[in-house]
Amino acid sequence: MKICIIGNGYWGKIIEKNLYNLGYSEIKIIDKVLNNYHELTDEFDYYFIATPFSTHKSILNDLSNFSEKRIWSEKPLVESLDSAKTIYAQLEENGNMLFVDWTYTFNPCIFYLRDELSDKKIKQIVLNRTNSGPIREDTSSIFDLSSHDLSIIYFIFGNDILDFSWNEFSLSKNKNTGSNLSWAYSNGMQIIINSSWEHDAKNRVSFIVTKDNGIIIFDDEKKIIIDEAGRQLDFSRHESPLNSAIKFFFESENFENNKKLTLAITKTLDNARHKYEI
């Protein structure tokens, strides 16, 4: 298996470390700092794109000239739905398979929440994603951070729930402090997403409030869920979601669900970008 990682920054180094830990050693690094983009050839079987958001489109366009490759892209893919559809069409024309790393769809805590919430009526969901860096200069915290939370909502409730069926929507944002998204549906369910690159404390705690005022807490830092009865469920011994996603990327014969999720999230972000100038 010949592997190429494009981008050796924050996320590229994490991917490289996980690949080595999984036993993969034949890895080629291509990075702007190394000035070796000209070495991006079709000799590899697997390509990992871990570059800034604004570069994805041009890199994927280059990779679309190759055939029968598996391509992993850091999320989010691109900022417009039209661009995403074009990229998929170009890649698939030559038999390539594209996978976008929505790693929360491989998180055992999210699996649990999907099953647990399947028969419950939800009053409110609050998702927090704040930390101190790394700050992205080519996109907003909504695209970079809140897109993770959109993937969680989609994965739990289905790909159609965010298709602009809300009856109210609000957004506030600041380059330095991040953003707050909130919306409500006609059934009364409210969703609030807080995100920031520049925050004193890392916060990955989400709250799900059911119709009868029960509260389920998901602490992603501690890898635990506290259920409505106050019981603490520990998921820290499970395989990391990133490792699970990488294995799926190498082994699966079908990325169709990942594609549907990517297009759904891109559509939501694209529509909100035009309507609310995010």
Helices and strands as residue ranges (DSSP letters): E 3-6, H 10-21, E 27-30, G 37-39, E 46-49, G 53-55, H 56-63, E 70-73, H 81-93, E 97-100, G 103-106, H 108-117, E 122-132, H 141-141, I 142-146, H 147-157, E 166-174, E 178-185, E 190-196, E 198-203, E 205-210, E 215-219, E 224-226, E 232-234, H 241-251, H 256-276
